[in-house]
Amino acid sequence: MPYIDAKPFPFEFGIDHVALVCIDMQRDFCEPGGFADSLGNSIENIAPCIPVIAKLQAAFRKAGLPVIHTKECHKPDLSDLPTAKRNRGNPKIKIGDQGPMGRILINGEPGSDFVAENAPTEGELVIAKPGKDTFYRTNFYEYLTTRLITHLFITGVTTDVCVQTTMRCANDRGFDCVLVEDGTGSYFPEFKEVTLRALVAQGGIVGWTCKSDQVVDCLAAL
């Protein structure tokens, strides 16, 4: 059985039961002029994970393995957007308002689309999710269980919000997850560091972490 020499101990997986999950690699979160940039977040801290995720996507595609993409966004009528979320932090530009890349975090708007380097290819699952948890009000669980996927390699942004939320919720549902350390990013490097440590604490209470080269080399050797 293939395995990665991960933290806190080796991560084993069946090649027919694994998928790559790329969380919220959207223009509004990753590019200058996007929603995150307008809030004063340091988007330069996100940039390093973009080519890493592209490398992982290429490796999974070459191996014929599933690549799953998520994007956090809402319906144009905001019917799936709680008032508490829209007003959180008292932002100057709120979700649904007009921003530099169209209406902020609205499905179908340019800002909600993926950065070019990490865009889906034809046939790959794209999950539009209204929350931080990829399982919430989506078909994610049904997709995984129907295809007998039990092990997830997780990447994306941000480490301390949507990424770890999804990983924790996957763990609760019985999935084994490894977060690719250099394939994830946060606007706050210290938050990323603490999150990585927390996930593998207590013998991997939430899951594993590893580096992207380990994943690419493992898949290439199959």
Buried (B, 14 or more C-beta within 10 A) or exposed (E): EBEBEBBBEEBEBEBEBBBBBBBBBBBBBBBEBBBBBBEEBEBEBBEEBBBBBBBBBEBBBEBEBBBBBBBBBBBEEBEBBEEEBBEEEEBEEBBBBEBBBBBBBBBEBBBBBBBEEBBBEEEBBEBBBBBBBBBEEBEBBEBBEEEEBBBBBBBBBBBBBBBBBBBBBBBEEEBBBBBBBBBBBBBBEEBBBBBBEBBBEEEBEBBBBBBBEBBBEBBEEE
